[in-house]
Amino acid sequence: MQVLVVNAGSSSLKYAVVDAGSGQRLISGLVERIGEEGAAAGDHRSAFAFVRAAVQESGAQPRVVGHRVVHGGERFTAPTVITDDVVAGIADCIPLAPLHNPAALAGIAAAREEYPDLPQVAVFDTAFHATMPPDAYTYALDRDVAQRYRLRRYGFHGTSHRYVSRKAADLLGASPVAVDVISLHLGNGASACAVRGGRSVDTSMGVTPLAGLVMGTRSGDIDPAIPVLLQQDGWSAFEVDTLLNRSSGLLGIGGANDMREIHQRAAAGDGSADLARRVFAHRIRHYLGAYLAVLGGADAIVFTAGIGEHDAWTREAVCAGLARLGVVLDPAANSATGSDARVISAPDSPTTVFVIPTDEEWAIAAESAEVTAD
């Protein structure tokens, strides 16, 4: 089945027609600068008209439209066929994802107008983590406040974590229910996930994608009193949010949010850049050790996404000295480049360490096809 996969941002619309069985792309593209002066598309509706024309010209014949939606709250725990009620439910989650869910809704509205006869499916970043137990997702806050504002750990990158953890099980020759995997999705946004028997049992991101690992411009975990201290000194909530989401992480410490530039600066003797990459790796080790404890050991560790797939320095820094925990890298395998899934651990490593390219578009296509199958 061909699925039109849509990822709508506030000023962009990424799309691809994907064969749900093979993962083959029949067409893919990106409409950028939506709504900006001189742009090709003034809004998502006109952007989607462009997408439909491109799809028709390619000869692709999608039978389903699958939408990436960042936040499904506690209501949406699986891929869901979109109805007016589902749209209302996604809108209800806007306070939990004010930057992401409105864009997804704009994409959904445009797609339903352009493809009124095709089923539309929402695939939620948070859904894979709905299997976390209460002891993993509950914050130690006043219960009434937590319930009123829906404050709990939700987690993100779920489509990626689900895809690579299942791929790891396949590469081990086992069913997903038979293996425990720690998935490290390391890109400009980064998160870790403990997967027991194919189910997420813990993850590093929280109510929002700000928590957990150090990221390109996001701080990850900090002392929760820091925003209070800043606001007591006159900072506005907007200024604190901008600091933590847009001016921190690798950028805040090392002056760049691209790990490749961080490495270049560090190699040239920039101590701040070197510190940034070491803090980045240390935080990942922190979560890796925690999840080895949560799972009682792991069958596999997976590095994925831009940094995870392509940055040998980070992988080595994360895994160095963990032999007593069952993690031993093969330096030559780790340094080798390639675009396919591969093992980078030593033959005698009790835990297999993989590099597995993520494919969220294929995962969305497969889940959209599955939920709409007759």
C-alpha positions in Angstrom: 0.0 0.0 0.0 1.3 3.5 -0.9 1.0 6.0 2.0 1.4 9.7 1.7 3.4 10.6 4.9 3.1 14.2 6.1 5.2 16.0 8.7 3.8 19.6 9.0 5.8 22.2 10.8 4.9 25.8 11.5 6.5 27.0 8.3 7.2 23.8 6.4 5.6 20.7 5.0 7.7 17.6 4.5 6.1 14.8 2.5 6.8 11.5 0.9 4.8 8.7 -0.7 6.1 5.5 0.8 5.4 1.9 0.0 4.3 0.5 3.4 5.7 -2.9 2.7 9.1 -2.2 1.4 9.8 1.4 2.6 10.5 2.5 -1.0 10.0 6.2 -1.6 8.1 7.0 -4.8 8.4 10.7 -4.3 9.5 13.0 -1.5 9.9 16.7 -1.0 9.7 19.7 1.3 7.7 22.9 1.0 9.5 25.6 3.0 9.0 29.1 4.3 5.2 28.7 4.3 3.5 32.1 5.0 6.7 34.1 4.5 7.0 37.0 2.1 7.8 35.8 -1.4 7.3 32.1 -0.5 5.6 29.6 -2.9 2.9 28.9 -0.4 1.0 31.4 1.7 -0.5 28.8 4.1 -0.6 25.0 4.6 -3.7 24.8 2.3 -1.8 26.1 -0.7 1.3 24.1 0.3 -0.8 20.9 0.2 -2.2 21.8 -3.2 1.4 21.9 -4.4 2.1 18.5 -2.8 -0.9 17.0 -4.5 0.2 18.2 -7.9 3.7 16.8 -7.3 2.3 13.5 -6.2 0.0 13.3 -9.3 2.8 14.2 -11.6 5.0 11.4 -10.1 2.4 8.8 -10.8 2.2 7.7 -7.2 -1.2 6.6 -6.0 -1.5 6.9 -2.2 -4.3 5.1 -0.5 -3.8 6.6 3.0 -2.4 9.8 4.4 -0.3 9.4 7.5 0.4 12.4 9.7 3.2 12.8 12.3 1.7 14.4 15.4 4.0 15.2 18.2 1.7 15.0 21.2 -1.2 12.8 21.9 -1.4 13.2 25.6 -2.9 10.3 27.6 -5.7 9.8 25.1 -3.9 8.8 22.0 -1.8 5.7 22.7 -1.8 4.2 19.2 -2.1 5.3 15.5 -5.6 6.6 15.1 -7.9 7.2 12.1 -8.6 10.9 12.0 -12.2 12.1 12.6 -13.5 15.4 13.8 -13.4 14.1 17.3 -9.8 13.1 16.9 -9.0 16.6 15.6 -10.6 18.1 18.7 -8.5 15.7 20.9 -5.3 16.8 19.2 -6.3 20.4 19.7 -6.9 19.7 23.4 -3.2 18.7 23.6 -2.0 22.0 22.3 -1.1 23.3 25.8 1.3 20.3 26.0 2.9 21.0 22.6 2.2 24.6 21.6 4.8 24.7 18.9 4.0 21.4 17.3 0.4 20.4 17.5 -1.1 23.5 15.8 1.2 22.9 12.8 0.0 19.2 12.6 -3.6 20.3 12.8 -3.0 22.8 9.9 -1.5 19.9 7.9 -4.4 17.6 8.7 -7.0 20.2 7.7 -5.2 20.8 4.4 -4.8 17.1 3.7 -8.5 16.4 4.4 -9.5 19.1 1.9 -7.1 17.9 -0.8 -7.7 14.1 -0.2 -11.3 14.0 1.1 -11.8 10.4 0.0 -8.6 8.9 1.6 -8.4 7.8 5.2 -6.2 10.0 7.3 -4.2 8.6 10.2 -2.4 10.4 13.1 0.8 8.7 14.3 1.8 10.2 17.6 5.4 10.6 18.8 4.2 10.0 22.4 2.2 6.8 21.7 5.0 4.2 21.9 5.7 5.4 25.5 2.1 4.8 26.7 3.3 1.5 28.0 5.5 3.1 30.7 4.5 2.1 34.2 3.3 4.8 36.6 6.6 4.6 38.6 8.4 5.7 35.4 6.0 8.4 34.2 4.9 10.0 37.5 6.4 13.2 38.7 6.8 13.7 42.5 4.4 16.7 42.4 1.3 17.5 44.3 -1.2 15.1 42.8 -4.0 17.7 42.2 -1.6 20.0 40.4 -0.2 17.2 38.3 -3.7 16.0 37.3 -5.0 19.5 36.6 -2.2 20.4 34.3 -1.6 16.8 33.0 2.0 16.9 34.2 3.7 13.5 33.7 6.4 12.0 31.6 5.1 11.4 28.0 8.3 11.0 26.0 8.9 11.6 22.3 10.7 10.1 19.3 8.5 7.1 19.9 8.2 6.2 16.2 12.0 6.1 15.9 12.5 4.2 19.1 9.9 1.6 18.1 11.4 1.2 14.7 15.0 0.8 15.7 14.3 -1.4 18.7 12.3 -3.8 16.5 15.0 -3.7 13.9 17.6 -4.6 16.5 15.5 -7.6 17.5 15.3 -8.7 13.9 19.1 -8.4 13.5 19.5 -10.5 16.6 17.2 -13.2 15.1 14.7 -12.8 17.8 11.1 -11.6 18.4 10.8 -8.1 19.9 9.1 -9.6 22.9 12.2 -11.6 23.6 14.8 -8.8 23.8 15.6 -5.8 25.9 17.0 -2.8 24.0 18.3 0.7 24.9 17.6 3.1 22.0 19.7 6.3 21.8 18.1 8.7 19.3 20.9 11.4 18.9 20.3 14.3 16.7 19.6 18.0 17.1 16.8 16.6 19.3 17.9 13.7 21.4 16.3 11.1 23.7 17.0 7.7 25.2 14.5 4.9 25.7 14.5 1.6 27.6 12.5 -1.0 25.7 11.6 -4.2 27.5 10.1 -6.9 25.3 9.1 -4.5 22.6 7.5 -2.0 25.0 8.8 1.3 26.2 9.3 1.3 30.0 11.2 4.5 30.4 12.4 7.4 28.4 14.3 10.6 28.9 12.0 13.3 27.5 9.1 14.4 29.7 6.0 16.6 29.4 7.8 18.3 26.6 10.8 17.5 24.4 13.1 19.7 26.6 13.9 17.1 29.3 16.6 14.5 29.3 19.7 14.5 27.1 21.7 17.6 26.1 20.6 18.6 22.6 21.6 21.0 19.8 20.0 24.1 21.4 18.0 22.5 24.3 19.4 22.1 27.8 18.0 18.8 28.7 17.8 18.1 32.5 18.7 20.9 34.8 18.0 21.8 38.4 14.3 22.7 38.4 15.1 25.7 40.6 17.1 27.4 37.9 14.0 28.9 36.1 12.8 30.2 39.4 16.1 31.8 40.2 16.2 33.6 36.9 12.6 34.8 37.2 13.3 36.1 40.7 16.0 38.2 39.0 13.5 39.7 36.5 13.5 37.2 33.7 10.2 36.6 32.0 8.7 33.2 31.4 9.3 33.7 27.7 13.0 34.6 28.2 13.5 31.5 30.3 11.8 29.3 27.7 14.0 30.9 25.0 17.1 30.2 27.0 16.4 26.6 27.7 15.0 25.7 24.3 16.9 27.8 21.8 20.1 29.1 23.5 21.4 26.1 25.5 22.7 22.6 24.8 25.7 22.3 22.5 25.1 25.9 21.2 25.0 27.3 24.7 28.2 25.6 25.9 30.2 25.3 22.7 28.9 28.0 20.4 27.4 25.7 17.7 24.4 23.4 17.6 25.9 21.1 14.9 28.1 18.4 16.3 30.4 18.5 13.2 31.2 22.1 13.9 31.7 21.3 17.6 34.3 18.7 16.6 36.0 21.2 14.3 36.2 23.8 17.0 37.5 21.3 19.5 40.2 20.1 17.1 41.3 23.7 16.7 41.8 24.0 20.4 38.4 25.5 21.5 38.0 24.3 25.1 34.3 25.3 25.2 33.5 23.2 22.2 35.4 20.2 23.7 33.5 20.7 27.0 30.2 20.8 25.0 30.8 17.4 23.4 32.0 15.8 26.6 28.9 17.1 28.5 26.8 15.7 25.7 28.4 12.3 25.9 28.4 12.3 29.8 24.6 12.8 29.9 24.0 10.0 27.5 26.2 7.7 29.6 24.2 8.8 32.6 21.0 7.6 31.0 22.6 4.5 29.5 23.7 3.4 33.0 20.3 4.2 34.4 18.5 2.1 31.8 20.9 -0.8 32.1 19.7 -0.8 35.8 16.0 -0.4 34.8 16.2 -3.3 32.4 18.6 -5.4 34.5 21.0 -5.5 31.6 20.3 -5.2 27.8 20.6 -7.4 24.8 21.3 -4.5 22.6 22.1 -0.8 22.5 21.2 1.1 19.4 22.6 4.4 18.2 20.4 6.2 15.7 19.6 9.6 14.1 22.1 12.1 12.7 24.8 12.0 15.5 24.1 8.5 16.6 24.5 7.1 13.0 27.4 9.2 11.9 29.5 10.3 14.9 32.1 7.7 15.9 33.6 10.0 18.5 30.3 10.3 20.4 29.7 6.5 20.3 33.2 5.8 21.6 32.9 8.4 24.4 29.5 7.0 25.5 30.6 3.4 25.6 34.3 3.7 26.8 35.0 1.9 30.0 31.7 0.0 30.2 33.1 -3.5 29.9 32.0 -4.3 33.5 28.5 -3.4 32.4 28.7 -5.7 29.4 29.4 -3.1 26.7 32.6 -3.5 24.6 33.0 -1.6 21.3 35.1 -2.8 18.4 37.1 0.3 17.5 37.5 -0.6 13.9 33.8 -1.3 13.4 32.9 1.9 15.3 35.2 4.0 13.0 33.9 2.4 9.8 31.4 4.4 7.8 28.3 3.1 6.1 24.6 3.7 5.5 23.3 0.2 6.5 22.5 -1.2 10.0 25.7 -2.7 11.5 27.2 -4.1 14.6 30.0 -2.0 16.2 30.5 -4.0 19.4 33.3 -6.5 19.9 32.5 -10.2 19.2 32.8 -11.0 22.9 30.7 -8.1 24.1 27.8 -9.5 26.1 25.6 -6.6 24.9 25.4 -6.1 21.1 25.9 -2.5 20.1 24.2 -1.4 16.8 24.2 1.5 14.5 20.7 1.4 12.9 19.5 4.2 10.6 16.1 5.3 11.7 13.2 5.5 9.2 10.3 7.3 10.8 8.6 7.9 7.4 8.5 4.2 6.7 7.3 3.5 10.3 4.5 6.0 9.9 3.6 4.5 6.6 3.5 1.0 8.0 1.5 2.0 11.0 -1.0 4.0 8.9 -1.5 1.1 6.5 -1.9 -1.3 9.4 -4.6 0.7 11.1 -6.6 1.2 7.9 -6.3 -2.4 6.6 -9.6 -4.1 5.8 
